[in-house]
Amino acid sequence: IIDPAMGCGAFLLAALRFGRGRAGERGAPGRAPAIFGYDTDLLAVELARWSLALETGLAPQTFEGLREGDALLKARGEYDAVIGNPPFGNAIERRTARSAGYAAEMRRLYPEFARGAYDYCLLFFALAARLLAPEGRYGLIGPTALLSDAKPWQRFMHEQMRPRLLFLYPVDRFGEARIRTTAFVGARGPCEQVEVRDYDGGQAPKTRRWSEGAGTWFEDAREALTITGAQRLRDVAEVFAGCTTGAAYRLAPLVTEARQAGDRGGALRLVTTGALDRYRCKWGDEPIRFLGRDFARPLWPQEGPRDVLAAVARQRRPKILLGGLTSVLEAWFDVEGEAGGVVSTWVILPRPEADTWALLALLNSATLSRLYMARHGAKSMSGRQTTIGKPALLDLPLPDLARCRELGLRARALQEQALDDPADHELHLATARLLGRSQAQAQEDLAWWRERSARTRATRRA
């Protein structure tokens, strides 16, 4: 057994106790069990040796297989089991504490995953695939977000060591970490089914078939919605962020305030995700927070760095703005092209032939929100707020917009006249029917959406 990121050896100790319980014996006298592990912290290594020593009655130095070092660089051999809770986190952040040479070595050793802003734990899954004996098994904990994202990783796992068991844990499973986690248990090679034990969603254990299609693992584990679409969002619109992260930091000190709503002097209104609601922009009605500062009526500058002005120029046109961190999809049509989203806000530019109002109705529908969260809700935070990703948005199924003119008229009335809830209710059901949902399924989508929206409103009030 090996734990390549063992810390103080808690997983190895549990494995030792489990193995002894099954064998019904204490092992060979004076001989250490075949347990191995690595950690970069020497104190943690010493604590792990002492933990196993106290459990077995052997001397700490007997456990020479527990070593100080980086398993990603040093671990070799074949093992019957690879277990552990490897470190999570954006590898770009970790590089600030490591040399450029180390980053280059990771790219050389793990070319499958060591690219861009990858999660550091992916490297340990790749390492596990190399360390497993032909009949070996693994049990590794990773962020639940992997179920909704990390497509290269999911393809790798499908081909190399597809999980047989998934244990989905709630956000408080590891105390102050405040991150949803999943235990992945499996062996080499493919398997047709996976047993899911969902301690986060409160569902009974179930067995699901692995999808070979466009769905995500999270959709496989929770629920696969039947949606029909003649096209994808990428077929009818361009999607981009309001500005880059770097431009946002250069923009921050240049933001000004309008004295009154109509006193903009030709500047774009600055809109964040928090200022967007379904069919509504709250600029001027509620405070807007941007990079640590609160504004009443923030404006983009008309002079400044080239990338900031480029973001302004790109958004001076009619477009849909969609929130980038939300519990349901929330979109608003900027008819006059007077607003500009920032880094966490998605700008959607429909093609000239597309009906923008109809597209707005679909993006704000209960059915597409439910589908998005079914596929990508594994990335949700403690308050069920979920980061909306560009590839996932572009992959949303849509009906033929030419058949959705009535939807567009209703959506326009909702935004321009602030119609009451029954009109919105009917619009939800109409969009569901166009997406191939039955009447019962449409009602389920709407009930899900209402419960999710109510919880979000309660969280905001709190």
N, C-alpha and C positions, 0 to 999 in steps of 0.2 A: 504494500500500500504506500502511496506517496501523496503528500499534500504540498504542492509547489509554492504555496504562499501561506505557510502554516501558522504564522503569528505565534501564540503561546501554546499551540498544539491541541486546542480544544477539539477539533474534528478528529485528529489522530487518536486522542484519548477515547472519544466516543466510539470510534471504529474498533479500537482494541477491546473495549468492554462488550461491544456487540458480537465481535468474533468469538470471544471467550464464552459468552452466553450460549452461542449456538454450538460450540464445540464441547461445552460442559467440562472444561479443564482449564488449568492455569498455565499450560504451555510447558516446554522443556525447562527443567530447573537450571538457573544460571545462564540461560540463553535468551538474548533479546528477540522479541518478535521482529518479523521482517517489515519494519516500519521506517519510512524515509520521509524527509521533508526539508524544505528550504525556507529561509527568511533572511532579509537583508539586515535585520536588527539582531545583534549578538545577544542582547539581554533576553529577547523573546525566545531565541534558540535555547538558552540556558534554562529558562522557565519551562519550555516544552520538555526538555530532558528530565527535569526534576518532576514534572507532572507524571510522566510515564514511569519514572523510577519509583515514586510513591505508590503508584498503582500496582506495579509488578514486584516490588521488593528488590529490584536490581539496582546496581549503582548507576548514577546519571551518565557516567562515561561509557556505559554499555551501549547507549543509544547513539553510536557514532554516525548512524545514517541521518541524523538530524543535523543539518549543516548551515552555517552562515553563508549567504550568497544569493545571487539572483538566479532563480531557476530558469528564467527565460534564456539565460546565457549558459548555464552549467548543467542543467538536468539532462541525463542520458539514461538509456536502458529501457527495459520493458517491465511493466507492472500489471498486476492483476486488477488493481483499482486505483483510480485517480480521483481524489476528493478535495473539497475545499471551498473557501469563500474568497476568491481572488479580489484584488483591489479594483474598484470601479473608477471611472472618471475620464474626462477628456484628456487625451494624450498630449494635446497642445499645451494645456496647463502644466502637465507633468514635465514637459521638456524644459520649462524655465528653471527647474531644479536639476536637470541632467545635461550632459554635454551634447553637442551636436553629433559627436561621434557615436554616442549611445543611440540616438534617434536613427542614425544611418544604419547602425547594426541591426536595430529592430526591423527596419525596412528590408534589409538583406535576409534576415532569418525568417521573417513572417510577412512576405510580400502580399499574402492574401488580405491582410487587415491593416497593416501599419502604413496607412495612407490617409492624408487629410485629418479631420477632427474625429478620429476613431476612438471608441471606448477602450481603455487599457485592458479591461478584462477579456476582450476578444483574443488577445495574444495567448492567454492561458487556456482557452478552448483549443486553439491551434496546437499548443504544446501538449495538451492532453491527448490529442489525436496521435501525436508522435510517440507518446510514452505508453499507450495502451498495448497490452499483449493481445494477440488475435482473439482470445476469448474474454478479454478484460471488460470491465465496466467502469463507468464514471458517475460521479455525483457532484455537480458544481452549482454554486449559487451565482446568479447574475441579476442585473437590473431587469425588471419586468418589461421595461421599454424595448428590450431586444425582441420581444414578441411582435412588436408593431413596426420595427425598423430593421436596420442592419441586414438588408437584403443579401449582400455577398456572404455574410455570416450564415444566414438561413440556408442559402444554397450549399455552402460548405458542409453544414451540419446534415442536411438532407442526404448528401452524397457520402459523407464520412462516418457519422455516428448520430443518427437520428434518435431523439429522445423517445423513451418508452413511457416515461412518467414526467408530469409537470406538476409542481406544487406551487400555486400562486399565493403569495403572502401579502397581508395588508401593509400599509405604510408604516405602522408602528412595530413591525416584527423585530426590528433591530434597534429599538429604542430611539435615541436621538438622531440616528441617521436620516429618518424621515424620507425614506425612499421605498417604493414598492419593489419587492424582490421575488424571484422565482427560482426554485431548485429544479435543475435539469438532470434527469437520471436516464442513463441509457448504455448502449454498447456500440461496438463497431457495426457498420453496415446499416441498411435500410430496415424499416419496419412499417407495417401498414396502418397501425393504430397507436394511439397514445392515450394513456389514462390521465385524466385531469382531476386534480383535487384543488378546488378553488376556495381557499380560505379568505380571499379578499372579496369576491363577489357573493359569498354566502350560498353557493350552489352545491348540490349534492355531487359526490364523485360520479364521473361519467367517462365513457370511452368514446373518442372521436377518431374519425379517419383523417389521416394527413391529407392536406390539399396539395395538388400538383399545379393548381391554377394561379390566378393573380392575387388570391387572398393572402392575408398575413397569418402568422401562427396564432396571434391573439384572436383572430376571427375563428380559427379552427378550435381554439380552446374554449371560447365563450359561446358565440353564436354566429352562424353564417346566414346573413340575410339574402333573400332572393330578390335581386334588383335587375331589371332589364334596362339596357341603355343602348341606343343606336350609335352613340359616340361618347367621347370623353371630353372633359373640360379642355384638354390640350388641343382638341380639334376645333374649338370655337373661340378660344381666347388666349392671350398672352398673360403670363403671371410673373410678377417680379416684386421684390421687397421695395418699400418706399425709399430706402437708402441703405448703404452698407454700414456696418458697425463703425468703421473708421470715420466715415462721413458724419455719422451721428455725433461722435465726440467732437468733431470740428464744428458741427452745426450748433451744439449746445450753447456756447457763449455768445452766439450771434442771434439767438431767438429774441424777438421783441414782443410787445403786447399791443393789441388794438384797444383804444379807449372805449370804443363802442363797437357793436357787432358789424356795422356797415363802414367803419373807419379803418379800412385795410390798406388803402393806397396802392392797390394792385398786387399786394403780397398774398401768397397762398396761406390759408389757414393751416396751422400745424396740428395734425390729428394723430393720436396714439391709439393703440388697441383699446385702452380703457375708455376712450371717447366714442367708441362705436357700439351701437345696438342694432337690432334688426330693424331695417327701414329708417334708421335715425342716427344722426350725428349730434353728439351732445356738446360740441364746441360752443362756448359762450353761455351754456346753460349750467354746466358743472365744471369744477376745477379740473385741469389736465396736468398730470405729473409727467415730467420728461427728464430723465437722468438726474433725479434727486431734487428737482426744482418744481414748484407748483405755479401754474399759470391760469389766468382767467380766460384770456383770448390770445393764445400764442400764435405768432406769425413766423413763417420762413423768411430768411433774409433775401434781399434782392441784390446784394453784393457779397462776395465771399470766395472761399476756395472753389476750384473748378468742379470737384466732384459734388459739392453741395448744390451749386448752380445747375449742374447736369441733372440732379435729382428733381429740382424744381421744374426745369424745362420739360422733363419727361412726363410730369404729372399735370401739366397745364392742358388738360383735355378731359372730356367726360369719361368716367371710369367707375368701377365698383371698388370700394375699399372693404377689406375683410379682416377681422381681428385675428391676430396671430397667437393669442393665448386666451382660450375660452373653454367653456364646458359644452356649448352648442355653437354651431356656425352662426356668425353674426355679420351681416353685410349691409352696406348702404350705397346707394347710387349717387355719386357726386355729379349731378347733371350738368352743372356749369363749369366743371373743372376748376373749382375755386379752393380745393383742399389738397393737402399733400400728406400722405402717410409717411411714417418713419420706419426704422429698422424692423420692428416687430409687426408691422402692418403690411398685408399683402395687397398689391395693386393688380386689379384684373381688368385688362383691356380687351373687350370683345371685338371680334373681327367685324368689319363694316356690315356684313350681311346678317349678323347675329342680332336677335332681339334682346337688348340689354335688360329690359324690364322682366322678360320671361326668365332670363338667366338669374336675375336677382331673386325672383320667387323660388326658383329651384335651390339656390344656395341657402336660402333662409328656411327651407322646408324641414319639417321634423324627420322625414325619411332620410334625406341626405346627411343630416346631423347624426342620426342613429347609425347609419352605415359607416360614416367616418369614425365614430367612436368605437364601433364594433371592430373595425380594422386597426385603429391606431390609438385607442384609449389606453393602451398599456403605458403610454408616455405621460399619463395624467399625474398631477402632483397631489398633495394631500387634500386640497380643496376641490379635486376633480377638474381643475383647470388643465387643459391639454394644449401642448404646443402644436400649432397647425403647421405642417410641413409642405413645402412646394411640390415635391414629387407626388405626395399623397393627394393634394388638391388637384393636380393635373390629371390624376387617374380616376377622379370621380365620374361615374356614369351619368349620362344625360339622355333624355329623349330628344327626338328631332325638334329643334327649337321652332321650326316652321309650324308645328302642331300646337304650339304653346302660346298663341297670341292672347287667348283669354286669360291665361295665367299672368301675362304681362300687364294687361289692363287692371287686373285685381291688385297686383303688386304696386302699380303706380298709384292707385287710389289709396292703398294703405300708407304709402310714404307721404303723399301730398296732402291727404285729408285726415291722417291719423285715425282711421276707422277703428271701430271697436273690435273686441275679441272674436265675436261670431264670424266676422268676415275673414279674420285670420284663420279660424278653425276650418272654414270651408276651403281656403286656399291650401292649407296643409293636406287635406283629403284629396283635393284635385291633383296636386303634384304627386301624391303617392300613387294615384291611379295611373298617371302617365309613366311612372317608373315601374309599372307592372305589379303593384301591390294589390292584394284583394281588399275588400272592405274591412274585414276583420284585422288584417295585417296593418292597414292604414290607421285603424283605431289604436292598435298596439303602439305604433310609432308615435302617435300623438300623445298617448298616455305616458310613454317614456319621456317624450320631450317636455311635457308639462311638469313631471316630477323633477326632472333634471334642472329645468329653468327655475322652478320654485326653490330648489336647494341653493342654486347660485344666488338668487335674490336675497335669501336669508343670510348667506355668507357675506354678501356685500354690506347688508345692513349691520351685521355684527362687526 
